C-alpha cells in the first residue's frame, strides 16, 4: 500500500480496494484494509518517531503526509533519465518488476517504465547521437548488455551504428539476429537484413 500511494499520490478507499484487492467489496477485505492502514501508520510512526499522521485521510483520500519523504529507486531512475542520465533506467527489466505482486496497478508501473525506456532509446538514437555519437553508442551498448533479450535496444544500437560506425553495424546485427532466433524463434526484418548485406557487400 505504501508503494501504491508513493507511485499514485493518493487514493480513495474504493480506488485502493480496486487496485490492491481486485475491486472486492467483501466486508472482510474492507476490514483488512483498515487493519493495513492502522498497522502501516503505527510502523511508520515507530520507525521514524513521527508526531504527525503519516497517512492522513483528507477529503476522502488517503495519502502520504507531505512532510514524510518517501523515495524509490524507480522514481529516482526516472528523474535522472529526464535530466540526461539514463544509465540506471536502461538497466531496469520492466517485466521483472515487482514479480511477486499481481494487479493492473503493477502492470501500469511496468508500462510506464517501458514507455520511458523507449523514449530514452529514441533520444539516444536521435538527438544525442547527432550531438555526441560516442556517448550515445556507449549508452546503447550498455542497454544491450543489460537488456539483451529485448529488441528495442538492439535496433536503436544498429541504426545508430549505421549512421556513425557502419563498420560495427554488422556485428551488432548478428547479435540481434542470434537473440531473436534463440529467444523468440524469429528472424530480423528483411529490410534491415538487406541493409546490412548491402553494407557488407560494399566493403
C-alpha angles and dihedrals in degrees: 000000000000090000091048092052091044092053100038100032102226142354145190122241089259094049092050093046089049091052104038102028100033093252093298115168092192106138090228090060090050088052092046090051090056090050091051092050092048094047093045091051091049093047093050093046093050096043095047100029090234126180092193133073104265092199107038120187104222125175090344095309131108116220143158111266109260091233091057109086113210119181135180134191091241094056090044091050091050092049094049091047090054088053093053100267104107101155097107095042092051089056096055113108101215095193090058097048114122089349092173092059126075128197144096092265091060091049088051089057090050090049090051091052092048091049093050091047091053090050090052092049090051090050092049093047093045124026100014093044090055092049102035112006094175093058092043092052092046091052093046091051088049089053093049091051092053098036100033095149094055119090099210098069091047093051094047090050093049093049091048093048091050088059102040110015107022091166089068098043096086093055091049090048092052090053090050093048092050091050093050092050097045098040104031106013090236138124129230121264109283092231091058091045091053090048091055092044092052090048092053092044091055094052 
